[in-house]
């Protein structure tokens, strides 16, 4: 049940626009910094971290895309094989 709920939340969050979320970052950061014992404060903290999670996910995604593009543009002889370490036998 919890996993299903989290999956649905993630699906909805992934549908949100990062630019729109970024415009709300300051609002929820300020609200989070002004602690009080309310449900609204708790929700502000969760929303703040959701915004940061989307930003982090997009950053990681973009880094991987750029890395794949760099590898695709690199001539085959210059691509480093990850399976073989660069080691030499020394006697």
PDB file with one MODEL, atoms N, CA, C and O in Angstrom:
MODEL        1
ATOM      1  N   UNK A   1       0.813  -1.200   0.000  1.00  0.00           N
ATOM      2  CA  UNK A   1       0.000   0.000   0.000  1.00  0.00           C
ATOM      3  C   UNK A   1       0.856   1.263   0.000  1.00  0.00           C
ATOM      4  O   UNK A   1       0.625   2.175  -0.795  1.00  0.00           O
ATOM      5  N   UNK A   2       1.855   1.317   0.901  1.00  0.00           N
ATOM      6  CA  UNK A   2       2.722   2.495   0.969  1.00  0.00           C
ATOM      7  C   UNK A   2       3.514   2.638  -0.325  1.00  0.00           C
ATOM      8  O   UNK A   2       3.644   3.735  -0.868  1.00  0.00           O
ATOM      9  N   UNK A   3       4.039   1.523  -0.810  1.00  0.00           N
ATOM     10  CA  UNK A   3       4.811   1.562  -2.053  1.00  0.00           C
ATOM     11  C   UNK A   3       3.962   2.069  -3.214  1.00  0.00           C
ATOM     12  O   UNK A   3       4.435   2.860  -4.030  1.00  0.00           O
ATOM     13  N   UNK A   4       2.744   1.630  -3.290  1.00  0.00           N
ATOM     14  CA  UNK A   4       1.831   2.055  -4.344  1.00  0.00           C
ATOM     15  C   UNK A   4       1.551   3.558  -4.242  1.00  0.00           C
ATOM     16  O   UNK A   4       1.514   4.256  -5.256  1.00  0.00           O
ATOM     17  N   UNK A   5       1.356   4.044  -3.032  1.00  0.00           N
ATOM     18  CA  UNK A   5       1.122   5.471  -2.811  1.00  0.00           C
ATOM     19  C   UNK A   5       2.335   6.285  -3.224  1.00  0.00           C
ATOM     20  O   UNK A   5       2.205   7.315  -3.885  1.00  0.00           O
ATOM     21  N   UNK A   6       3.522   5.818  -2.832  1.00  0.00           N
ATOM     22  CA  UNK A   6       4.753   6.527  -3.206  1.00  0.00           C
ATOM     23  C   UNK A   6       4.958   6.529  -4.716  1.00  0.00           C
ATOM     24  O   UNK A   6       5.402   7.526  -5.286  1.00  0.00           O
ATOM     25  N   UNK A   7       4.635   5.416  -5.359  1.00  0.00           N
ATOM     26  CA  UNK A   7       4.758   5.327  -6.809  1.00  0.00           C
ATOM     27  C   UNK A   7       3.847   6.352  -7.487  1.00  0.00           C
ATOM     28  O   UNK A   7       4.258   7.023  -8.434  1.00  0.00           O
ATOM     29  N   UNK A   8       2.623   6.469  -7.005  1.00  0.00           N
ATOM     30  CA  UNK A   8       1.684   7.443  -7.578  1.00  0.00           C
ATOM     31  C   UNK A   8       2.146   8.872  -7.330  1.00  0.00           C
ATOM     32  O   UNK A   8       2.023   9.728  -8.206  1.00  0.00           O
ATOM     33  N   UNK A   9       2.682   9.134  -6.128  1.00  0.00           N
ATOM     34  CA  UNK A   9       3.215  10.465  -5.832  1.00  0.00           C
ATOM     35  C   UNK A   9       4.379  10.804  -6.764  1.00  0.00           C
ATOM     36  O   UNK A   9       4.456  11.907  -7.305  1.00  0.00           O
ATOM     37  N   UNK A  10       5.279   9.843  -6.943  1.00  0.00           N
ATOM     38  CA  UNK A  10       6.430  10.067  -7.820  1.00  0.00           C
ATOM     39  C   UNK A  10       5.976  10.360  -9.242  1.00  0.00           C
ATOM     40  O   UNK A  10       6.526  11.235  -9.909  1.00  0.00           O
ATOM     41  N   UNK A  11       4.978   9.632  -9.697  1.00  0.00           N
ATOM     42  CA  UNK A  11       4.452   9.848 -11.059  1.00  0.00           C
ATOM     43  C   UNK A  11       3.909  11.274 -11.201  1.00  0.00           C
ATOM     44  O   UNK A  11       4.159  11.941 -12.205  1.00  0.00           O
ATOM     45  N   UNK A  12       3.175  11.729 -10.204  1.00  0.00           N
ATOM     46  CA  UNK A  12       2.639  13.092 -10.247  1.00  0.00           C
ATOM     47  C   UNK A  12       3.750  14.131 -10.179  1.00  0.00           C
ATOM     48  O   UNK A  12       3.719  15.127 -10.902  1.00  0.00           O
ATOM     49  N   UNK A  13       4.732  13.900  -9.310  1.00  0.00           N
ATOM     50  CA  UNK A  13       5.841  14.840  -9.149  1.00  0.00           C
ATOM     51  C   UNK A  13       6.654  14.933 -10.425  1.00  0.00           C
ATOM     52  O   UNK A  13       7.085  16.021 -10.805  1.00  0.00           O
ATOM     53  N   UNK A  14       6.870  13.803 -11.095  1.00  0.00           N
ATOM     54  CA  UNK A  14       7.630  13.808 -12.348  1.00  0.00           C
ATOM     55  C   UNK A  14       6.917  14.602 -13.440  1.00  0.00           C
ATOM     56  O   UNK A  14       7.554  15.052 -14.392  1.00  0.00           O
ATOM     57  N   UNK A  15       5.630  14.774 -13.314  1.00  0.00           N
ATOM     58  CA  UNK A  15       4.867  15.544 -14.287  1.00  0.00           C
ATOM     59  C   UNK A  15       4.924  17.049 -14.052  1.00  0.00           C
ATOM     60  O   UNK A  15       4.430  17.827 -14.868  1.00  0.00           O
ATOM     61  N   UNK A  16       5.525  17.459 -12.941  1.00  0.00           N
ATOM     62  CA  UNK A  16       5.614  18.888 -12.638  1.00  0.00           C
ATOM     63  C   UNK A  16       6.786  19.525 -13.374  1.00  0.00           C
ATOM     64  O   UNK A  16       7.810  18.883 -13.608  1.00  0.00           O
ATOM     65  N   UNK A  17       6.625  20.775 -13.728  1.00  0.00           N
ATOM     66  CA  UNK A  17       7.643  21.529 -14.450  1.00  0.00           C
ATOM     67  C   UNK A  17       8.689  22.062 -13.474  1.00  0.00           C
ATOM     68  O   UNK A  17       8.345  22.711 -12.486  1.00  0.00           O
ATOM     69  N   UNK A  18       9.970  21.787 -13.751  1.00  0.00           N
ATOM     70  CA  UNK A  18      11.036  22.223 -12.847  1.00  0.00           C
ATOM     71  C   UNK A  18      11.078  23.742 -12.712  1.00  0.00           C
ATOM     72  O   UNK A  18      11.318  24.255 -11.618  1.00  0.00           O
ATOM     73  N   UNK A  19      10.849  24.465 -13.798  1.00  0.00           N
ATOM     74  CA  UNK A  19      10.885  25.933 -13.734  1.00  0.00           C
ATOM     75  C   UNK A  19       9.799  26.459 -12.797  1.00  0.00           C
ATOM     76  O   UNK A  19      10.037  27.390 -12.028  1.00  0.00           O
ATOM     77  N   UNK A  20       8.633  25.875 -12.860  1.00  0.00           N
ATOM     78  CA  UNK A  20       7.543  26.287 -11.962  1.00  0.00           C
ATOM     79  C   UNK A  20       7.896  25.957 -10.518  1.00  0.00           C
ATOM     80  O   UNK A  20       7.640  26.749  -9.612  1.00  0.00           O
ATOM     81  N   UNK A  21       8.481  24.793 -10.312  1.00  0.00           N
ATOM     82  CA  UNK A  21       8.891  24.414  -8.965  1.00  0.00           C
ATOM     83  C   UNK A  21       9.990  25.341  -8.446  1.00  0.00           C
ATOM     84  O   UNK A  21       9.967  25.743  -7.282  1.00  0.00           O
ATOM     85  N   UNK A  22      10.945  25.679  -9.300  1.00  0.00           N
ATOM     86  CA  UNK A  22      12.055  26.541  -8.901  1.00  0.00           C
ATOM     87  C   UNK A  22      11.557  27.911  -8.449  1.00  0.00           C
ATOM     88  O   UNK A  22      12.141  28.528  -7.558  1.00  0.00           O
ATOM     89  N   UNK A  23      10.485  28.377  -9.063  1.00  0.00           N
ATOM     90  CA  UNK A  23       9.949  29.685  -8.671  1.00  0.00           C
ATOM     91  C   UNK A  23       9.355  29.656  -7.263  1.00  0.00           C
ATOM     92  O   UNK A  23       9.173  30.703  -6.643  1.00  0.00           O
ATOM     93  N   UNK A  24       9.055  28.459  -6.761  1.00  0.00           N
ATOM     94  CA  UNK A  24       8.498  28.314  -5.412  1.00  0.00           C
ATOM     95  C   UNK A  24       9.565  28.018  -4.358  1.00  0.00           C
ATOM     96  O   UNK A  24       9.265  27.992  -3.164  1.00  0.00           O
ATOM     97  N   UNK A  25      10.807  27.797  -4.790  1.00  0.00           N
ATOM     98  CA  UNK A  25      11.880  27.379  -3.890  1.00  0.00           C
ATOM     99  C   UNK A  25      12.064  28.364  -2.733  1.00  0.00           C
ATOM    100  O   UNK A  25      12.095  27.955  -1.572  1.00  0.00           O
ATOM    101  N   UNK A  26      12.188  29.656  -3.043  1.00  0.00           N
ATOM    102  CA  UNK A  26      12.406  30.671  -1.998  1.00  0.00           C
ATOM    103  C   UNK A  26      11.263  30.699  -0.985  1.00  0.00           C
ATOM    104  O   UNK A  26      11.492  30.801   0.220  1.00  0.00           O
ATOM    105  N   UNK A  27      10.052  30.611  -1.478  1.00  0.00           N
ATOM    106  CA  UNK A  27       8.877  30.641  -0.600  1.00  0.00           C
ATOM    107  C   UNK A  27       8.944  29.521   0.435  1.00  0.00           C
ATOM    108  O   UNK A  27       8.748  29.756   1.627  1.00  0.00           O
ATOM    109  N   UNK A  28       9.222  28.302  -0.027  1.00  0.00           N
ATOM    110  CA  UNK A  28       9.225  27.172   0.895  1.00  0.00           C
ATOM    111  C   UNK A  28      10.494  27.110   1.730  1.00  0.00           C
ATOM    112  O   UNK A  28      10.473  26.579   2.841  1.00  0.00           O
ATOM    113  N   UNK A  29      11.590  27.636   1.222  1.00  0.00           N
ATOM    114  CA  UNK A  29      12.823  27.735   2.017  1.00  0.00           C
ATOM    115  C   UNK A  29      12.588  28.680   3.191  1.00  0.00           C
ATOM    116  O   UNK A  29      12.945  28.368   4.327  1.00  0.00           O
ATOM    117  N   UNK A  30      11.988  29.834   2.914  1.00  0.00           N
ATOM    118  CA  UNK A  30      11.685  30.806   3.965  1.00  0.00           C
ATOM    119  C   UNK A  30      10.725  30.219   4.993  1.00  0.00           C
ATOM    120  O   UNK A  30      10.919  30.370   6.199  1.00  0.00           O
ATOM    121  N   UNK A  31       9.688  29.550   4.498  1.00  0.00           N
ATOM    122  CA  UNK A  31       8.700  28.947   5.398  1.00  0.00           C
ATOM    123  C   UNK A  31       9.344  27.875   6.256  1.00  0.00           C
ATOM    124  O   UNK A  31       9.038  27.765   7.443  1.00  0.00           O
ATOM    125  N   UNK A  32      10.231  27.085   5.673  1.00  0.00           N
ATOM    126  CA  UNK A  32      10.912  26.028   6.413  1.00  0.00           C
ATOM    127  C   UNK A  32      11.836  26.619   7.485  1.00  0.00           C
ATOM    128  O   UNK A  32      11.938  26.078   8.586  1.00  0.00           O
ATOM    129  N   UNK A  33      12.498  27.714   7.164  1.00  0.00           N
ATOM    130  CA  UNK A  33      13.416  28.359   8.109  1.00  0.00           C
ATOM    131  C   UNK A  33      12.693  28.951   9.321  1.00  0.00           C
ATOM    132  O   UNK A  33      13.296  29.122  10.380  1.00  0.00           O
ATOM    133  N   UNK A  34      11.409  29.262   9.169  1.00  0.00           N
ATOM    134  CA  UNK A  34      10.624  29.838  10.261  1.00  0.00           C
ATOM    135  C   UNK A  34       9.829  28.737  10.964  1.00  0.00           C
ATOM    136  O   UNK A  34       8.627  28.577  10.754  1.00  0.00           O
ATOM    137  N   UNK A  35      10.529  28.000  11.787  1.00  0.00           N
ATOM    138  CA  UNK A  35       9.939  26.836  12.449  1.00  0.00           C
ATOM    139  C   UNK A  35       8.765  27.215  13.340  1.00  0.00           C
ATOM    140  O   UNK A  35       8.807  28.204  14.072  1.00  0.00           O
ATOM    141  N   UNK A  36       7.738  26.419  13.260  1.00  0.00           N
ATOM    142  CA  UNK A  36       6.676  26.405  14.259  1.00  0.00           C
ATOM    143  C   UNK A  36       6.091  24.995  14.286  1.00  0.00           C
ATOM    144  O   UNK A  36       6.338  24.200  13.379  1.00  0.00           O
ATOM    145  N   UNK A  37       5.346  24.698  15.285  1.00  0.00           N
ATOM    146  CA  UNK A  37       4.826  23.335  15.473  1.00  0.00           C
ATOM    147  C   UNK A  37       3.488  23.177  14.765  1.00  0.00           C
ATOM    148  O   UNK A  37       2.470  22.887  15.393  1.00  0.00           O
ATOM    149  N   UNK A  38       3.501  23.368  13.474  1.00  0.00           N
ATOM    150  CA  UNK A  38       2.244  23.268  12.734  1.00  0.00           C
ATOM    151  C   UNK A  38       2.369  22.276  11.591  1.00  0.00           C
ATOM    152  O   UNK A  38       3.466  21.956  11.131  1.00  0.00           O
ATOM    153  N   UNK A  39       1.227  21.806  11.151  1.00  0.00           N
ATOM    154  CA  UNK A  39       1.167  20.903  10.001  1.00  0.00           C
ATOM    155  C   UNK A  39       1.628  21.647   8.745  1.00  0.00           C
ATOM    156  O   UNK A  39       2.233  21.046   7.858  1.00  0.00           O
ATOM    157  N   UNK A  40       1.344  22.952   8.666  1.00  0.00           N
ATOM    158  CA  UNK A  40       1.742  23.757   7.509  1.00  0.00           C
ATOM    159  C   UNK A  40       3.267  23.814   7.398  1.00  0.00           C
ATOM    160  O   UNK A  40       3.814  23.746   6.297  1.00  0.00           O
ATOM    161  N   UNK A  41       3.959  23.941   8.547  1.00  0.00           N
ATOM    162  CA  UNK A  41       5.417  23.954   8.521  1.00  0.00           C
ATOM    163  C   UNK A  41       5.939  22.602   8.032  1.00  0.00           C
ATOM    164  O   UNK A  41       6.857  22.551   7.214  1.00  0.00           O
ATOM    165  N   UNK A  42       5.363  21.517   8.527  1.00  0.00           N
ATOM    166  CA  UNK A  42       5.785  20.180   8.114  1.00  0.00           C
ATOM    167  C   UNK A  42       5.586  19.990   6.608  1.00  0.00           C
ATOM    168  O   UNK A  42       6.451  19.435   5.931  1.00  0.00           O
ATOM    169  N   UNK A  43       4.462  20.443   6.094  1.00  0.00           N
ATOM    170  CA  UNK A  43       4.211  20.330   4.654  1.00  0.00           C
ATOM    171  C   UNK A  43       5.196  21.180   3.867  1.00  0.00           C
ATOM    172  O   UNK A  43       5.652  20.771   2.799  1.00  0.00           O
ATOM    173  N   UNK A  44       5.528  22.359   4.381  1.00  0.00           N
ATOM    174  CA  UNK A  44       6.500  23.225   3.699  1.00  0.00           C
ATOM    175  C   UNK A  44       7.859  22.543   3.586  1.00  0.00           C
ATOM    176  O   UNK A  44       8.528  22.654   2.559  1.00  0.00           O
ATOM    177  N   UNK A  45       8.268  21.841   4.633  1.00  0.00           N
ATOM    178  CA  UNK A  45       9.543  21.117   4.607  1.00  0.00           C
ATOM    179  C   UNK A  45       9.502  20.017   3.545  1.00  0.00           C
ATOM    180  O   UNK A  45      10.450  19.869   2.775  1.00  0.00           O
ATOM    181  N   UNK A  46       8.431  19.259   3.498  1.00  0.00           N
ATOM    182  CA  UNK A  46       8.300  18.183   2.510  1.00  0.00           C
ATOM    183  C   UNK A  46       8.295  18.768   1.104  1.00  0.00           C
ATOM    184  O   UNK A  46       8.964  18.238   0.216  1.00  0.00           O
ATOM    185  N   UNK A  47       7.557  19.844   0.886  1.00  0.00           N
ATOM    186  CA  UNK A  47       7.505  20.479  -0.436  1.00  0.00           C
ATOM    187  C   UNK A  47       8.884  20.994  -0.841  1.00  0.00           C
ATOM    188  O   UNK A  47       9.298  20.830  -1.989  1.00  0.00           O
ATOM    189  N   UNK A  48       9.594  21.615   0.099  1.00  0.00           N
ATOM    190  CA  UNK A  48      10.947  22.114  -0.181  1.00  0.00           C
ATOM    191  C   UNK A  48      11.851  20.983  -0.662  1.00  0.00           C
ATOM    192  O   UNK A  48      12.593  21.145  -1.631  1.00  0.00           O
ATOM    193  N   UNK A  49      11.787  19.847   0.010  1.00  0.00           N
ATOM    194  CA  UNK A  49      12.641  18.728  -0.376  1.00  0.00           C
ATOM    195  C   UNK A  49      12.169  18.050  -1.658  1.00  0.00           C
ATOM    196  O   UNK A  49      12.986  17.487  -2.386  1.00  0.00           O
ATOM    197  N   UNK A  50      10.894  18.089  -1.945  1.00  0.00           N
ATOM    198  CA  UNK A  50      10.409  17.587  -3.234  1.00  0.00           C
ATOM    199  C   UNK A  50      10.980  18.444  -4.360  1.00  0.00           C
ATOM    200  O   UNK A  50      11.441  17.915  -5.371  1.00  0.00           O
ATOM    201  N   UNK A  51      10.949  19.762  -4.187  1.00  0.00           N
ATOM    202  CA  UNK A  51      11.504  20.667  -5.196  1.00  0.00           C
ATOM    203  C   UNK A  51      12.982  20.352  -5.405  1.00  0.00           C
ATOM    204  O   UNK A  51      13.446  20.264  -6.542  1.00  0.00           O
ATOM    205  N   UNK A  52      13.719  20.183  -4.311  1.00  0.00           N
ATOM    206  CA  UNK A  52      15.145  19.862  -4.427  1.00  0.00           C
ATOM    207  C   UNK A  52      15.372  18.493  -5.047  1.00  0.00           C
ATOM    208  O   UNK A  52      16.343  18.300  -5.779  1.00  0.00           O
ATOM    209  N   UNK A  53      14.496  17.549  -4.767  1.00  0.00           N
ATOM    210  CA  UNK A  53      14.633  16.209  -5.352  1.00  0.00           C
ATOM    211  C   UNK A  53      14.469  16.260  -6.866  1.00  0.00           C
ATOM    212  O   UNK A  53      15.214  15.603  -7.594  1.00  0.00           O
ATOM    213  N   UNK A  54      13.502  17.034  -7.343  1.00  0.00           N
ATOM    214  CA  UNK A  54      13.288  17.166  -8.787  1.00  0.00           C
ATOM    215  C   UNK A  54      14.500  17.844  -9.429  1.00  0.00           C
ATOM    216  O   UNK A  54      14.958  17.433 -10.495  1.00  0.00           O
ATOM    217  N   UNK A  55      15.010  18.876  -8.776  1.00  0.00           N
ATOM    218  CA  UNK A  55      16.187  19.564  -9.304  1.00  0.00           C
ATOM    219  C   UNK A  55      17.396  18.627  -9.366  1.00  0.00           C
ATOM    220  O   UNK A  55      18.122  18.609 -10.360  1.00  0.00           O
ATOM    221  N   UNK A  56      17.608  17.849  -8.297  1.00  0.00           N
ATOM    222  CA  UNK A  56      18.731  16.905  -8.264  1.00  0.00           C
ATOM    223  C   UNK A  56      18.565  15.826  -9.331  1.00  0.00           C
ATOM    224  O   UNK A  56      19.526  15.476 -10.016  1.00  0.00           O
ATOM    225  N   UNK A  57      17.354  15.303  -9.474  1.00  0.00           N
ATOM    226  CA  UNK A  57      17.084  14.278 -10.490  1.00  0.00           C
ATOM    227  C   UNK A  57      17.399  14.814 -11.878  1.00  0.00           C
ATOM    228  O   UNK A  57      18.037  14.129 -12.678  1.00  0.00           O
ATOM    229  N   UNK A  58      16.957  16.030 -12.170  1.00  0.00           N
ATOM    230  CA  UNK A  58      17.214  16.618 -13.486  1.00  0.00           C
ATOM    231  C   UNK A  58      18.701  16.879 -13.710  1.00  0.00           C
ATOM    232  O   UNK A  58      19.205  16.711 -14.820  1.00  0.00           O
ATOM    233  N   UNK A  59      19.392  17.286 -12.666  1.00  0.00           N
ATOM    234  CA  UNK A  59      20.838  17.516 -12.783  1.00  0.00           C
ATOM    235  C   UNK A  59      21.560  16.205 -13.113  1.00  0.00           C
ATOM    236  O   UNK A  59      22.389  16.163 -14.022  1.00  0.00           O
ATOM    237  N   UNK A  60      21.247  15.147 -12.382  1.00  0.00           N
ATOM    238  CA  UNK A  60      21.870  13.841 -12.624  1.00  0.00           C
ATOM    239  C   UNK A  60      21.525  13.349 -14.026  1.00  0.00           C
ATOM    240  O   UNK A  60      22.393  12.851 -14.742  1.00  0.00           O
ATOM    241  N   UNK A  61      20.269  13.485 -14.416  1.00  0.00           N
ATOM    242  CA  UNK A  61      19.819  13.076 -15.742  1.00  0.00           C
ATOM    243  C   UNK A  61      20.615  13.808 -16.822  1.00  0.00           C
ATOM    244  O   UNK A  61      21.122  13.184 -17.754  1.00  0.00           O
ATOM    245  N   UNK A  62      20.722  15.126 -16.694  1.00  0.00           N
ATOM    246  CA  UNK A  62      21.443  15.926 -17.690  1.00  0.00           C
ATOM    247  C   UNK A  62      22.924  15.578 -17.742  1.00  0.00           C
ATOM    248  O   UNK A  62      23.516  15.550 -18.821  1.00  0.00           O
ATOM    249  N   UNK A  63      23.526  15.312 -16.588  1.00  0.00           N
ATOM    250  CA  UNK A  63      24.935  14.904 -16.553  1.00  0.00           C
ATOM    251  C   UNK A  63      25.143  13.611 -17.334  1.00  0.00           C
ATOM    252  O   UNK A  63      26.107  13.490 -18.089  1.00  0.00           O
ATOM    253  N   UNK A  64      24.251  12.652 -17.158  1.00  0.00           N
ATOM    254  CA  UNK A  64      24.374  11.375 -17.870  1.00  0.00           C
ATOM    255  C   UNK A  64      24.164  11.557 -19.379  1.00  0.00           C
ATOM    256  O   UNK A  64      24.861  10.936 -20.182  1.00  0.00           O
ATOM    257  N   UNK A  65      23.225  12.389 -19.754  1.00  0.00           N
ATOM    258  CA  UNK A  65      22.992  12.656 -21.182  1.00  0.00           C
ATOM    259  C   UNK A  65      24.232  13.288 -21.801  1.00  0.00           C
ATOM    260  O   UNK A  65      24.658  12.888 -22.885  1.00  0.00           O
ATOM    261  N   UNK A  66      24.815  14.276 -21.120  1.00  0.00           N
ATOM    262  CA  UNK A  66      26.016  14.940 -21.651  1.00  0.00           C
ATOM    263  C   UNK A  66      27.181  13.955 -21.745  1.00  0.00           C
ATOM    264  O   UNK A  66      27.947  13.994 -22.709  1.00  0.00           O
ATOM    265  N   UNK A  67      27.320  13.082 -20.764  1.00  0.00           N
ATOM    266  CA  UNK A  67      28.388  12.084 -20.789  1.00  0.00           C
ATOM    267  C   UNK A  67      28.195  11.119 -21.957  1.00  0.00           C
ATOM    268  O   UNK A  67      29.156  10.778 -22.647  1.00  0.00           O
ATOM    269  N   UNK A  68      26.964  10.681 -22.178  1.00  0.00           N
ATOM    270  CA  UNK A  68      26.686   9.788 -23.306  1.00  0.00           C
ATOM    271  C   UNK A  68      26.992  10.479 -24.633  1.00  0.00           C
ATOM    272  O   UNK A  68      27.523   9.850 -25.548  1.00  0.00           O
ATOM    273  N   UNK A  69      26.665  11.753 -24.745  1.00  0.00           N
ATOM    274  CA  UNK A  69      26.943  12.498 -25.978  1.00  0.00           C
ATOM    275  C   UNK A  69      28.444  12.645 -26.199  1.00  0.00           C
ATOM    276  O   UNK A  69      28.920  12.530 -27.329  1.00  0.00           O
ATOM    277  N   UNK A  70      29.201  12.901 -25.113  1.00  0.00           N
ATOM    278  CA  UNK A  70      30.658  13.007 -25.234  1.00  0.00           C
ATOM    279  C   UNK A  70      31.261  11.687 -25.705  1.00  0.00           C
ATOM    280  O   UNK A  70      32.143  11.669 -26.563  1.00  0.00           O
ATOM    281  N   UNK A  71      30.778  10.588 -25.138  1.00  0.00           N
ATOM    282  CA  UNK A  71      31.291   9.265 -25.523  1.00  0.00           C
ATOM    283  C   UNK A  71      30.940   8.974 -26.978  1.00  0.00           C
ATOM    284  O   UNK A  71      31.762   8.425 -27.712  1.00  0.00           O
ATOM    285  N   UNK A  72      29.737   9.334 -27.400  1.00  0.00           N
ATOM    286  CA  UNK A  72      29.319   9.087 -28.784  1.00  0.00           C
ATOM    287  C   UNK A  72      30.163   9.890 -29.771  1.00  0.00           C
ATOM    288  O   UNK A  72      30.383   9.444 -30.897  1.00  0.00           O
ATOM    289  N   UNK A  73      30.633  11.058 -29.367  1.00  0.00           N
ATOM    290  CA  UNK A  73      31.443  11.908 -30.255  1.00  0.00           C
ATOM    291  C   UNK A  73      32.925  11.542 -30.239  1.00  0.00           C
ATOM    292  O   UNK A  73      33.677  11.968 -31.115  1.00  0.00           O
ATOM    293  N   UNK A  74      33.351  10.752 -29.244  1.00  0.00           N
ATOM    294  CA  UNK A  74      34.755  10.369 -29.125  1.00  0.00           C
ATOM    295  C   UNK A  74      35.067   9.263 -30.120  1.00  0.00           C
ATOM    296  O   UNK A  74      34.322   8.288 -30.217  1.00  0.00           O
ATOM    297  N   UNK A  75      36.165   9.405 -30.864  1.00  0.00           N
ATOM    298  CA  UNK A  75      36.541   8.329 -31.800  1.00  0.00           C
ATOM    299  C   UNK A  75      36.727   7.009 -31.039  1.00  0.00           C
ATOM    300  O   UNK A  75      37.185   7.010 -29.896  1.00  0.00           O
ATOM    301  N   UNK A  76      36.376   5.895 -31.668  1.00  0.00           N
ATOM    302  CA  UNK A  76      36.431   4.588 -30.981  1.00  0.00           C
ATOM    303  C   UNK A  76      37.770   4.260 -30.336  1.00  0.00           C
ATOM    304  O   UNK A  76      37.793   3.640 -29.273  1.00  0.00           O
ATOM    305  N   UNK A  77      38.891   4.659 -30.946  1.00  0.00           N
ATOM    306  CA  UNK A  77      40.199   4.319 -30.377  1.00  0.00           C
ATOM    307  C   UNK A  77      40.486   5.082 -29.088  1.00  0.00           C
ATOM    308  O   UNK A  77      41.360   4.685 -28.318  1.00  0.00           O
ATOM    309  N   UNK A  78      39.761   6.169 -28.844  1.00  0.00           N
ATOM    310  CA  UNK A  78      39.985   6.947 -27.633  1.00  0.00           C
ATOM    311  C   UNK A  78      39.020   6.602 -26.505  1.00  0.00           C
ATOM    312  O   UNK A  78      39.176   7.100 -25.390  1.00  0.00           O
ATOM    313  N   UNK A  79      38.047   5.776 -26.769  1.00  0.00           N
ATOM    314  CA  UNK A  79      37.092   5.375 -25.735  1.00  0.00           C
ATOM    315  C   UNK A  79      37.790   4.412 -24.797  1.00  0.00           C
ATOM    316  O   UNK A  79      38.353   3.411 -25.240  1.00  0.00           O
ATOM    317  N   UNK A  80      37.760   4.701 -23.516  1.00  0.00           N
ATOM    318  CA  UNK A  80      38.406   3.862 -22.516  1.00  0.00           C
ATOM    319  C   UNK A  80      37.460   2.727 -22.156  1.00  0.00           C
ATOM    320  O   UNK A  80      36.293   2.943 -21.827  1.00  0.00           O
ATOM    321  N   UNK A  81      37.992   1.516 -22.228  1.00  0.00           N
ATOM    322  CA  UNK A  81      37.186   0.356 -21.867  1.00  0.00           C
ATOM    323  C   UNK A  81      37.131   0.271 -20.347  1.00  0.00           C
ATOM    324  O   UNK A  81      38.168   0.259 -19.683  1.00  0.00           O
ATOM    325  N   UNK A  82      35.922   0.212 -19.798  1.00  0.00           N
ATOM    326  CA  UNK A  82      35.740   0.186 -18.356  1.00  0.00           C
ATOM    327  C   UNK A  82      36.036  -1.181 -17.747  1.00  0.00           C
ATOM    328  O   UNK A  82      36.334  -1.272 -16.556  1.00  0.00           O
ATOM    329  N   UNK A  83      35.958  -2.242 -18.545  1.00  0.00           N
ATOM    330  CA  UNK A  83      36.123  -3.585 -18.008  1.00  0.00           C
ATOM    331  C   UNK A  83      37.582  -3.950 -17.748  1.00  0.00           C
ATOM    332  O   UNK A  83      37.858  -4.819 -16.920  1.00  0.00           O
ATOM    333  N   UNK A  84      38.526  -3.300 -18.443  1.00  0.00           N
ATOM    334  CA  UNK A  84      39.933  -3.623 -18.273  1.00  0.00           C
ATOM    335  C   UNK A  84      40.651  -2.474 -17.562  1.00  0.00           C
ATOM    336  O   UNK A  84      40.675  -1.353 -18.071  1.00  0.00           O
ATOM    337  N   UNK A  85      41.227  -2.738 -16.407  1.00  0.00           N
ATOM    338  CA  UNK A  85      41.983  -1.679 -15.736  1.00  0.00           C
ATOM    339  C   UNK A  85      43.292  -1.430 -16.482  1.00  0.00           C
ATOM    340  O   UNK A  85      43.800  -2.323 -17.160  1.00  0.00           O
ATOM    341  N   UNK A  86      43.818  -0.263 -16.363  1.00  0.00           N
ATOM    342  CA  UNK A  86      45.068   0.120 -17.020  1.00  0.00           C
ATOM    343  C   UNK A  86      46.226  -0.294 -16.117  1.00  0.00           C
ATOM    344  O   UNK A  86      46.787   0.532 -15.398  1.00  0.00           O
ATOM    345  N   UNK A  87      46.581  -1.580 -16.160  1.00  0.00           N
ATOM    346  CA  UNK A  87      47.643  -2.121 -15.304  1.00  0.00           C
ATOM    347  C   UNK A  87      48.736  -2.740 -16.163  1.00  0.00           C
ATOM    348  O   UNK A  87      48.483  -3.219 -17.268  1.00  0.00           O
ATOM    349  N   UNK A  88      49.979  -2.721 -15.624  1.00  0.00           N
ATOM    350  CA  UNK A  88      51.113  -3.349 -16.296  1.00  0.00           C
ATOM    351  C   UNK A  88      51.813  -4.291 -15.323  1.00  0.00           C
ATOM    352  O   UNK A  88      51.822  -4.052 -14.115  1.00  0.00           O
ATOM    353  N   UNK A  89      52.392  -5.350 -15.847  1.00  0.00           N
ATOM    354  CA  UNK A  89      53.141  -6.288 -15.025  1.00  0.00           C
ATOM    355  C   UNK A  89      54.548  -5.748 -14.859  1.00  0.00           C
ATOM    356  O   UNK A  89      55.223  -5.431 -15.837  1.00  0.00           O
ATOM    357  N   UNK A  90      54.983  -5.646 -13.611  1.00  0.00           N
ATOM    358  CA  UNK A  90      56.343  -5.163 -13.311  1.00  0.00           C
ATOM    359  C   UNK A  90      57.081  -6.281 -12.607  1.00  0.00           C
ATOM    360  O   UNK A  90      56.594  -6.846 -11.627  1.00  0.00           O
ATOM    361  N   UNK A  91      58.296  -6.605 -13.130  1.00  0.00           N
ATOM    362  CA  UNK A  91      59.097  -7.695 -12.540  1.00  0.00           C
ATOM    363  C   UNK A  91      60.219  -7.133 -11.731  1.00  0.00           C
ATOM    364  O   UNK A  91      61.003  -7.888 -11.156  1.00  0.00           O
TER     365      UNK A  91
ENDMDL
END
